[in-house]
Amino acid sequence: MRSFINILFIAMLQFWAGSVFAQQTAVNSLKHQISSDHSRLIFDLSAQFSHRVFQLDNPPRLVIDISDARLNGKLDQPSSNHPLFKKIRSAVRNDKDLRVVVDLKKNGIAKSLTIPANQSGGYQLMIDLFAKQDGLAAKLPVTRSVASHPLLSKRTPSPNPTKRPSARPEALAAVHNKPVKKTPQRSKDVVIAIDAGHGGQDPGAKGPHGTHEKDVTFAIAKKLAALIDKKPGMKAVLVRQGDYFIDLKKRMKIARKAKADLFVSIHADAYDNPSVKGASVFTLSNKGATTEMARWLANHENSADLVGGVSLVDKDDVLASVLLDLSMTATQEASQNAASKILGSLKQVGHLHSRSVQKAGFLVLKSPDVPAILVETAFISNPDEESKLRSVAHQSKMARAIFNGIDSYFQQAAPAGTYIAEQGRQHVISRGETLSGIAQQYGISMQKIKTTNAMNGNQVRIGQVLSIPVDG
């Protein structure tokens, strides 16, 4: 009897401890970026939180304390040639708080910003470290809380005489002190906007046998949409639903209005030399992103639009810059990840013109808050590839390859609150991968992966599909 009571007591303790642990804010990842005038840390957190940031000397250190939090991902370590950061480490304080310490090469001025994530229920903590003599750093308060995505760059004077109203100090204080209400997370579909290139009076490129680019891109787009709509947790939105012309800027507006999580523009390339062939995948170039950011900041009409779910109309110049920069940085990173998945899938279908993701300033890719890629399915100017593009069977293969890349991307990067995220993630084993490397990639233990997939050993094989548990 006493043995049974002891077991029951231990079980109750474990249940109580698990309940407390589950209520803690999870720090899912920490990334860092380098800009011309500062270095940035970005924490992804699962819920609302409180924190403090301070620095220590001898040796110089940046300390971030997050109350009632736990580390649920890996700490992205800086490279050896990082201008400010040496090493990042963490520890538990008071049995429940998380402390992250960044060993510095020299001290600076730290500024932090708390950003509720768009419709996901999660949050981001951004910390910028400036050189002490930096003039822009002194303009920012040490801690701020806003509702959106961000960036930090010096504002180019706007040719538009209409100025964005500056936020009052008391208003900023109210934003910081007022608690953000949590909205219940609801399972929703991942939305993919599919843009069939050209249309109507714009036929696009023309093949040697008279095939129009607008026709093959629309055929592939419809097949891709059908595959997406069959996948539980995914929804397709056709930007162009017939043979008509849509302005390039309006295409992205349609995607943003649909609250798309990914924008995929489908095209067929052309070149003077008919022997050139192969598929390519493009994302927005850094120069294109910088140009677009300047246009958004200079154009007063954009201020009323939403970036990451927030209007810029009531933000001062520096804060609007911060919000737009972080949004575009996160968007470019997501675009690159999705493009890499799709490119890897396309090589299973046919020849690749470029074996790495390409960068270009395509106008259709210039959304600040929707990851966007452009797929050149083949060279319609090549007679053999034109023939394939006319084939319904090849169109289906191409649509399937693009879909597989999209599916692979969202299995690893589904937004919080979506059906796919709630179902967990899947990882397809590629050549050279190991179980330990995969565990490190997702920030969970090897044993957790083995238990989830009923594995007896550590061996994996190419093509094997592993279920990756959401919690670590």
C-alpha positions in Angstrom: 0.0 0.0 0.0 2.8 2.4 0.9 4.5 1.6 -2.4 1.3 2.5 -4.3 1.0 5.8 -2.4 4.6 6.7 -3.2 4.0 6.0 -6.9 0.9 8.1 -6.8 2.7 10.9 -5.1 5.5 10.9 -7.6 3.0 10.8 -10.5 1.2 13.9 -9.1 4.5 15.7 -8.7 5.4 15.0 -12.3 1.9 16.1 -13.5 2.2 19.3 -11.5 5.7 20.0 -12.9 4.6 19.3 -16.4 1.7 21.7 -16.1 3.9 24.4 -14.8 6.4 23.8 -17.6 3.7 23.8 -20.2 2.6 27.3 -19.1 6.1 28.8 -19.6 6.9 30.9 -22.6 8.9 28.9 -25.1 11.9 30.6 -26.7 11.9 28.7 -30.0 14.9 30.2 -31.7 17.5 32.9 -31.6 19.0 34.3 -34.8 21.4 37.2 -35.4 22.1 39.6 -38.2 24.7 42.1 -39.1 24.0 45.6 -40.6 26.3 48.4 -41.5 25.7 50.2 -38.2 24.5 47.6 -35.7 24.2 43.9 -34.9 20.8 42.4 -34.2 19.4 39.5 -32.1 15.9 38.1 -32.9 14.2 35.8 -30.4 11.1 33.9 -31.5 8.8 33.3 -28.5 5.5 31.4 -28.2 3.6 33.8 -26.0 3.5 37.3 -24.4 6.5 37.8 -22.0 8.4 40.3 -19.9 12.1 40.9 -20.1 15.0 43.1 -19.3 18.3 43.9 -21.1 21.5 45.1 -19.5 25.3 45.0 -20.1 28.2 44.0 -17.9 31.9 45.0 -18.1 35.2 43.1 -17.6 34.6 41.2 -19.8 31.9 42.9 -21.9 28.6 41.0 -22.0 25.0 41.6 -23.1 22.5 40.0 -20.8 18.8 39.2 -21.7 16.6 38.0 -18.9 13.2 36.5 -20.0 10.7 35.8 -17.2 9.0 32.5 -16.8 10.5 31.1 -20.1 12.3 28.0 -21.3 14.6 27.4 -24.3 12.9 25.2 -26.9 15.3 25.6 -29.8 19.0 26.1 -30.5 21.1 29.2 -30.0 22.5 30.3 -33.3 26.2 30.9 -32.6 28.0 33.9 -34.3 30.9 33.3 -36.7 34.4 33.9 -35.5 34.7 37.1 -37.6 31.5 38.7 -36.2 32.2 42.3 -35.4 30.6 42.3 -31.9 29.5 38.9 -30.8 31.9 36.2 -29.5 29.6 33.5 -28.0 26.0 33.1 -27.0 25.0 30.9 -23.9 22.0 30.4 -21.7 21.1 29.3 -18.2 18.0 28.9 -16.0 17.5 31.4 -13.2 15.1 31.0 -10.2 14.1 27.6 -11.5 11.9 29.2 -14.1 13.4 32.3 -15.8 15.7 32.1 -18.8 19.0 34.1 -19.0 20.8 34.5 -22.3 24.3 35.9 -22.2 26.1 37.2 -25.3 29.9 37.5 -24.8 30.9 40.6 -26.6 34.1 41.8 -28.2 33.2 45.3 -27.1 30.3 47.0 -25.4 27.8 49.2 -27.2 24.3 50.6 -26.8 21.5 48.0 -26.7 17.9 48.8 -27.8 15.1 46.2 -27.6 11.8 46.0 -29.4 8.9 43.6 -28.7 6.8 42.6 -31.7 3.6 40.5 -31.6 3.7 38.1 -34.6 0.9 38.5 -37.2 -2.1 36.2 -36.3 0.2 33.5 -34.9 -0.1 34.2 -31.2 3.7 34.3 -30.9 6.0 37.2 -30.3 9.5 38.4 -31.4 12.1 40.1 -29.3 14.5 42.2 -31.3 17.7 43.6 -29.7 20.0 45.9 -31.6 23.5 46.7 -30.4 25.0 49.9 -31.8 28.5 51.4 -31.4 28.4 54.0 -28.6 29.1 56.9 -30.8 26.2 56.1 -33.1 23.8 59.0 -33.4 20.8 57.1 -34.5 20.9 54.8 -31.5 20.4 57.6 -29.1 17.0 58.4 -30.7 15.5 55.1 -29.8 14.2 54.3 -26.3 15.9 51.3 -24.6 12.7 49.2 -24.6 9.7 49.5 -26.8 6.7 47.4 -27.6 4.9 47.6 -31.0 2.5 45.5 -33.0 4.3 44.2 -36.1 7.4 43.3 -38.1 10.6 45.6 -38.1 13.9 47.1 -39.7 16.4 49.8 -38.8 17.9 52.1 -41.4 18.3 55.8 -41.9 15.3 57.3 -43.6 15.9 58.7 -47.1 14.2 62.2 -47.3 10.8 61.7 -48.9 9.9 63.8 -52.0 6.3 63.7 -50.8 5.7 66.8 -48.6 3.0 64.9 -46.6 4.7 63.8 -43.4 3.8 60.7 -41.4 2.5 62.0 -37.9 5.1 61.3 -35.2 4.0 59.2 -32.3 3.7 61.1 -29.0 5.9 60.1 -26.1 2.9 59.4 -23.9 1.5 57.2 -26.7 4.7 55.2 -26.9 4.6 54.7 -23.1 1.0 53.5 -23.3 1.9 51.0 -26.1 4.7 49.6 -23.9 2.7 49.4 -20.6 -0.6 48.2 -21.9 -0.7 44.4 -22.0 -1.4 42.8 -25.3 -4.6 40.7 -25.3 -4.1 37.1 -26.3 -6.4 35.9 -29.1 -7.3 32.2 -29.1 -5.3 30.3 -31.7 -7.5 28.7 -34.4 -6.5 26.1 -36.8 -6.3 27.6 -40.3 -5.1 26.7 -43.8 -1.7 27.8 -45.2 -2.6 30.0 -48.1 -0.5 29.9 -51.3 -1.1 32.5 -54.0 -0.3 31.1 -57.5 0.5 33.7 -60.1 0.3 32.5 -63.7 2.7 34.9 -65.6 1.4 37.3 -68.3 -2.2 37.0 -69.7 -4.6 38.7 -72.0 -2.9 41.2 -74.3 0.4 40.3 -72.7 1.2 36.8 -74.1 4.7 36.7 -72.7 7.4 34.8 -74.6 6.6 32.8 -77.8 8.1 29.4 -78.7 9.4 28.5 -82.1 6.2 26.5 -82.8 3.9 29.3 -81.6 3.3 28.4 -78.0 2.5 31.3 -75.8 4.0 31.6 -72.3 0.7 32.8 -70.8 -1.0 29.6 -71.8 1.5 27.1 -70.4 1.9 29.1 -67.1 -1.9 29.1 -66.6 -2.1 25.4 -67.3 0.6 24.6 -64.8 -0.9 27.1 -62.2 -4.3 25.3 -62.4 -2.7 21.9 -61.9 -0.7 23.2 -59.0 -3.8 24.8 -57.4 -5.6 21.5 -57.6 -2.7 19.7 -55.8 -2.6 22.3 -53.1 -6.4 22.2 -52.5 -6.2 18.4 -52.1 -3.7 18.7 -49.3 -5.3 19.0 -45.8 -4.3 22.3 -44.3 -3.5 24.1 -47.6 -5.5 26.5 -49.7 -4.6 27.8 -53.2 -5.5 31.2 -54.5 -5.2 31.7 -58.3 -4.1 35.3 -58.9 -5.2 35.1 -62.5 -8.3 32.9 -63.1 -8.5 33.3 -66.8 -6.8 34.8 -69.9 -6.7 38.4 -68.9 -4.1 41.0 -68.0 -3.3 42.0 -64.4 -0.8 44.7 -63.5 2.3 43.4 -61.7 1.7 45.4 -58.6 -1.9 44.3 -58.4 -0.9 40.7 -58.5 0.9 41.0 -55.2 -1.9 43.1 -53.8 -4.3 40.2 -54.6 -2.0 37.9 -52.7 -1.7 40.2 -49.7 -5.5 40.7 -49.6 -5.9 36.9 -49.5 -3.4 36.8 -46.5 -1.1 34.5 -48.5 1.7 32.7 -46.6 3.6 32.2 -49.9 3.5 33.8 -53.4 4.6 31.6 -56.3 4.9 33.2 -59.8 5.1 30.8 -62.7 6.9 31.7 -65.9 8.7 30.2 -68.9 12.0 31.7 -69.9 13.2 32.7 -73.4 16.6 33.4 -75.0 18.0 34.2 -78.4 20.0 31.0 -78.4 17.5 28.1 -78.8 19.9 25.6 -77.3 19.6 27.2 -73.8 17.4 25.2 -71.5 16.5 24.3 -68.0 14.4 25.6 -65.0 15.4 28.3 -62.5 14.0 29.7 -59.3 14.3 33.3 -58.3 13.9 35.4 -55.1 14.1 39.2 -54.7 17.7 40.6 -54.8 19.1 42.6 -51.9 19.2 45.7 -54.2 15.6 45.1 -55.2 14.5 44.9 -51.5 16.4 48.1 -50.6 14.8 49.9 -53.5 11.3 48.7 -52.5 11.8 49.6 -48.9 12.7 53.2 -49.9 9.6 53.3 -52.1 7.4 52.2 -49.2 8.8 54.8 -46.9 8.7 57.6 -49.4 5.1 56.8 -50.6 2.6 58.2 -48.2 -0.2 55.9 -49.6 1.7 52.9 -48.4 1.5 54.1 -44.8 -2.1 53.1 -44.5 -1.3 49.6 -45.8 -0.4 46.8 -43.4 3.1 45.4 -43.0 3.1 42.2 -40.9 -0.5 43.1 -39.9 0.2 46.7 -38.8 -0.4 50.1 -40.4 2.6 52.5 -40.7 0.4 55.6 -40.7 0.8 56.4 -37.0 4.5 55.5 -36.7 7.4 58.0 -36.7 10.0 57.7 -39.4 12.6 55.7 -37.4 10.0 53.2 -36.1 8.4 52.8 -39.5 11.9 52.0 -40.9 12.4 49.5 -38.1 9.1 47.7 -38.8 9.6 47.6 -42.5 13.2 46.4 -42.3 12.5 43.4 -40.0 9.5 42.5 -42.1 11.5 42.4 -45.4 14.4 40.6 -43.7 12.2 37.9 -42.4 10.4 37.7 -45.8 13.6 37.4 -47.8 14.8 34.6 -45.5 11.5 32.7 -45.8 11.6 33.2 -49.6 15.1 31.8 -49.9 14.1 28.7 -47.8 11.0 28.0 -49.9 12.9 28.6 -53.2 15.6 26.1 -52.2 13.0 23.4 -51.5 11.3 24.0 -54.9 14.6 24.1 -56.8 15.6 20.8 -55.2 12.3 19.3 -56.2 12.5 20.6 -59.8 15.8 18.8 -60.5 13.9 15.5 -60.2 11.8 16.5 -63.2 14.4 17.8 -65.7 17.4 19.9 -66.4 18.2 22.9 -64.2 19.5 26.1 -65.9 20.8 27.3 -62.5 21.7 24.9 -59.8 21.3 27.5 -57.1 18.5 30.0 -56.2 19.0 33.2 -58.3 18.4 36.8 -57.2 16.6 39.4 -59.3 14.7 42.6 -58.9 11.4 41.3 -60.3 8.6 43.7 -59.4 6.2 40.9 -58.7 8.4 39.7 -55.9 8.5 43.0 -54.0 6.0 42.4 -51.2 7.5 43.4 -47.8 5.6 40.8 -45.8 4.7 37.8 -48.1 7.5 35.4 -49.0 7.7 35.3 -52.8 9.4 33.3 -55.4 9.4 33.1 -59.2 9.8 29.8 -61.1 11.0 29.7 -64.6 9.7 26.3 -65.6 11.8 25.9 -68.8 13.0 27.8 -71.9 10.0 28.1 -74.2 12.5 29.3 -76.8 14.1 25.8 -76.8 12.1 23.5 -79.2 12.4 20.4 -77.0 11.4 22.2 -73.9 8.6 24.0 -75.7 7.2 20.6 -76.7 7.4 19.4 -73.1 5.6 22.6 -71.9 2.7 21.9 -74.3 2.4 18.3 -72.9 -0.3 17.9 -70.3 1.7 15.1 -68.7 4.8 17.3 -68.4 2.7 20.1 -67.1 1.4 17.8 -64.4 5.0 16.7 -63.5 6.1 20.3 -63.2 3.1 21.2 -61.0 3.8 18.2 -58.8 7.5 19.2 -58.4 6.6 22.7 -57.4 4.0 21.3 -55.0 6.4 18.9 -53.4 8.8 21.8 -52.8 6.0 23.9 -51.3 4.9 21.0 -49.1 8.4 20.3 -47.9 8.9 24.0 -47.0 5.7 24.2 -44.9 6.4 20.9 -43.2 9.4 22.7 -41.6 8.1 26.3 -41.5 4.3 26.2 -41.1 3.0 29.3 -39.4 1.8 28.9 -35.8 -1.9 28.3 -35.5 -2.2 26.5 -38.8 -3.5 23.0 -39.3 -0.1 21.8 -40.7 1.8 23.2 -37.6 -0.6 21.4 -35.3 -0.1 18.1 -37.1 3.7 18.3 -36.6 6.5 18.4 -39.2 8.0 15.9 -41.6 11.5 15.7 -42.8 12.6 13.7 -45.9 16.1 12.4 -45.6 18.6 13.7 -48.1 22.1 12.4 -49.0 24.6 13.0 -46.3 22.1 13.7 -43.5 22.4 12.1 -40.1 19.9 11.6 -37.2 22.1 13.8 -34.9 22.2 16.6 -37.5 18.5 16.5 -38.0 17.9 16.7 -34.3 20.2 19.7 -34.1 18.4 21.3 -37.0 15.1 21.2 -35.2 16.4 21.8 -31.7 15.1 18.5 -30.2 16.7 15.4 -28.9 17.6 12.3 -31.0 15.7 10.2 -28.6 12.5 12.2 -29.1 12.7 11.7 -32.9 13.4 8.0 -32.4 10.5 7.5 -30.0 8.1 9.4 -32.3 9.1 7.3 -35.3 9.5 4.0 -33.5 13.2 3.7 -34.4 15.5 1.2 -32.8 18.8 2.6 -34.0 20.3 5.8 -35.3 20.5 4.8 -39.0 18.5 6.7 -41.6 18.2 6.2 -45.3 17.8 8.5 -48.3 14.1 9.2 -49.0 13.0 8.1 -45.5 10.3 10.4 -44.0 10.6 11.3 -40.3 7.9 12.8 -38.3 9.4 15.7 -36.3 7.5 16.4 -33.0 6.4 20.0 -32.4 7.6 20.1 -28.8 11.2 19.4 -27.8 
